[in-house]
Amino acid sequence: MIKNVQNVGSYHQNTPMDIGSYITGFVDGEGCFCISFSQRAKFKTGLEVRPSFSISQNKRSLKALQSVQEYFQCGGLRYSKKDQTYKYEVRSLRDLRKYVIPHFEKYPLQTSKSADFKIFAWICRQIAASKHLNRDFLEEIIEQAYQMNGSGKRKYTKTKLLQVLGKMKI
């Protein structure tokens, strides 16, 4: 595990720094906690719930994302030709619960992203307890998820997801 890093990405300093605090600050500015939903006819509820944690950076800052990946010991990196960025992403519920969530509980976020993280962690716990398989409880997960990332784009509206669950009339 990395304890001290002197050069991460384009940030350079002459004295060692605490990597845990650095990563939290980095995520406060550049990270995203997201809960996405997909319609899946084969699922009992008709919906799949997918949590993910990600950080995107210009290709010049790939080294910073590699350092984050090394720190968390999980997740993947992928390149987008469209916007010339790399994205570090963790989608495994197991890895989110084992590495990512405990990190941010130990090194709390300082911006409004903290509220998104708290909802994200709560939803991950509900999924781990299989509560997302219950239509009534999935409704609460949807309600909570749609309080996160107010400026983000979503494939489905909350109304559409509730219609799939049979909680709203078309």
C-alpha positions as CSV (number, residue, x, y, z in Angstrom):
1,M,0.0,0.0,0.0
2,I,1.2,3.5,-0.8
3,K,1.8,5.6,2.3
4,N,3.6,8.6,0.9
5,V,3.8,9.9,-2.6
6,Q,5.9,12.8,-3.7
7,N,4.8,13.2,-7.3
8,V,1.2,12.3,-8.4
9,G,0.1,13.4,-11.8
10,S,0.9,17.0,-12.5
11,Y,1.1,17.8,-8.7
12,H,4.6,18.0,-7.5
13,Q,5.9,18.8,-4.0
14,N,9.2,18.4,-2.2
15,T,8.0,16.8,1.0
16,P,6.0,13.5,1.3
17,M,2.3,13.8,1.7
18,D,-0.5,11.7,3.1
19,I,-1.9,9.8,0.1
20,G,-5.3,9.1,1.7
21,S,-6.0,12.8,2.3
22,Y,-4.7,13.6,-1.2
23,I,-7.1,11.1,-2.8
24,T,-10.1,12.4,-0.9
25,G,-9.3,16.0,-2.0
26,F,-8.8,14.8,-5.6
27,V,-12.1,13.0,-5.5
28,D,-13.8,16.0,-3.9
29,G,-12.9,17.9,-7.1
30,E,-12.9,15.3,-9.8
31,G,-14.7,12.2,-8.6
32,C,-18.2,10.8,-9.0
33,F,-20.3,8.4,-7.0
34,C,-23.2,7.1,-9.2
35,I,-26.1,4.8,-9.0
36,S,-27.4,3.8,-12.4
37,F,-30.4,1.8,-13.4
38,S,-31.1,-0.4,-16.4
39,Q,-34.3,-2.1,-17.5
40,R,-33.8,-5.9,-17.4
41,A,-36.9,-8.0,-18.2
42,K,-35.2,-11.1,-16.7
43,F,-35.0,-9.4,-13.2
44,K,-37.9,-9.9,-10.8
45,T,-38.2,-6.1,-10.3
46,G,-37.5,-5.3,-14.0
47,L,-34.5,-3.1,-13.0
48,E,-30.8,-3.6,-12.4
49,V,-29.1,-1.3,-9.9
50,R,-25.4,-0.6,-10.6
51,P,-23.3,1.5,-8.2
52,S,-20.0,2.9,-9.5
53,F,-17.2,5.2,-8.4
54,S,-15.1,7.1,-11.0
55,I,-12.6,9.8,-11.6
56,S,-11.9,11.3,-15.1
57,Q,-8.8,13.1,-16.1
58,N,-7.2,14.5,-19.2
59,K,-4.8,12.0,-20.8
60,R,-1.9,14.2,-19.4
61,S,-2.9,13.1,-15.9
62,L,-3.0,9.4,-16.4
63,K,-0.3,8.9,-13.8
64,A,-2.6,10.4,-11.1
65,L,-5.3,7.9,-12.0
66,Q,-2.8,5.0,-11.9
67,S,-1.8,6.1,-8.4
68,V,-5.4,6.1,-7.3
69,Q,-5.9,2.6,-8.8
70,E,-2.8,1.3,-7.1
71,Y,-3.9,2.8,-3.8
72,F,-7.4,1.2,-3.9
73,Q,-6.0,-2.1,-5.4
74,C,-9.1,-2.5,-7.6
75,G,-11.0,-1.0,-10.5
76,G,-10.0,-0.3,-14.1
77,L,-8.8,2.4,-16.4
78,R,-10.2,3.1,-19.8
79,Y,-9.5,5.7,-22.4
80,S,-12.1,7.8,-24.3
81,K,-11.0,9.0,-27.7
82,K,-14.1,11.2,-27.8
83,D,-12.9,13.6,-25.1
84,Q,-9.3,12.6,-24.7
85,T,-9.7,11.5,-21.1
86,Y,-8.9,8.5,-19.0
87,K,-11.5,7.2,-16.5
88,Y,-10.7,5.2,-13.4
89,E,-13.8,3.3,-12.3
90,V,-14.8,0.8,-9.6
91,R,-18.0,-1.1,-10.3
92,S,-17.7,-4.2,-8.2
93,L,-19.9,-4.1,-5.2
94,R,-17.4,-6.2,-3.3
95,D,-14.5,-3.8,-4.1
96,L,-16.7,-0.7,-3.4
97,R,-17.5,-2.1,0.0
98,K,-14.0,-3.4,0.8
99,Y,-11.8,-0.5,-0.4
100,V,-13.6,2.6,-1.6
101,I,-16.3,3.1,1.0
102,P,-14.0,2.5,4.0
103,H,-11.5,5.0,2.6
104,F,-14.1,7.8,2.5
105,E,-15.3,6.9,5.9
106,K,-11.8,7.3,7.2
107,Y,-11.0,10.3,5.1
108,P,-14.3,12.2,4.8
109,L,-15.1,14.3,1.8
110,Q,-15.3,18.1,2.5
111,T,-17.6,19.3,-0.3
112,S,-21.2,18.7,-1.2
113,K,-20.0,15.4,-2.7
114,S,-20.1,14.2,0.9
115,A,-23.9,14.0,0.8
116,D,-23.7,12.0,-2.5
117,F,-21.2,9.6,-0.9
118,K,-23.4,9.0,2.2
119,I,-26.4,8.0,-0.1
120,F,-24.0,5.9,-2.3
121,A,-22.7,4.0,0.7
122,W,-26.2,3.5,2.1
123,I,-27.4,2.1,-1.3
124,C,-24.4,-0.2,-1.6
125,R,-25.2,-1.6,1.9
126,Q,-28.8,-2.2,0.8
127,I,-27.7,-4.0,-2.4
128,A,-25.3,-6.1,-0.3
129,A,-28.3,-7.1,1.9
130,S,-30.3,-7.9,-1.3
131,K,-32.9,-5.3,-0.4
132,H,-32.9,-4.0,-4.0
133,L,-34.7,-7.2,-5.0
134,N,-37.8,-6.0,-3.1
135,R,-40.0,-3.7,-5.2
136,D,-41.0,-1.5,-2.2
137,F,-37.4,-1.1,-1.0
138,L,-36.1,-0.6,-4.5
139,E,-38.5,2.4,-4.7
140,E,-36.7,3.9,-1.7
141,I,-33.3,3.2,-3.4
142,I,-34.5,5.0,-6.5
143,E,-35.7,8.0,-4.4
144,Q,-32.4,8.2,-2.7
145,A,-30.3,7.8,-5.9
146,Y,-32.2,10.6,-7.6
147,Q,-31.1,13.0,-4.8
148,M,-27.5,12.4,-5.9
149,N,-25.6,14.2,-8.7
150,G,-28.3,16.8,-9.4
151,S,-26.5,18.1,-12.5
152,G,-25.7,14.6,-13.9
153,K,-27.4,13.0,-16.9
154,R,-29.6,10.0,-16.5
155,K,-30.9,7.5,-19.1
156,Y,-34.2,7.1,-17.3
157,T,-36.3,9.6,-15.4
158,K,-37.3,8.7,-11.9
159,T,-40.9,8.5,-13.1
160,K,-40.0,6.0,-15.8
161,L,-38.2,3.7,-13.2
162,L,-41.2,3.9,-10.9
163,Q,-43.5,3.0,-13.8
164,V,-41.3,-0.1,-14.5
165,L,-41.7,-1.1,-10.8
166,G,-45.4,-0.6,-11.1
167,K,-45.4,2.2,-8.5
168,M,-46.8,4.8,-10.9
169,K,-49.5,4.8,-13.6
170,I,-48.4,5.5,-17.1
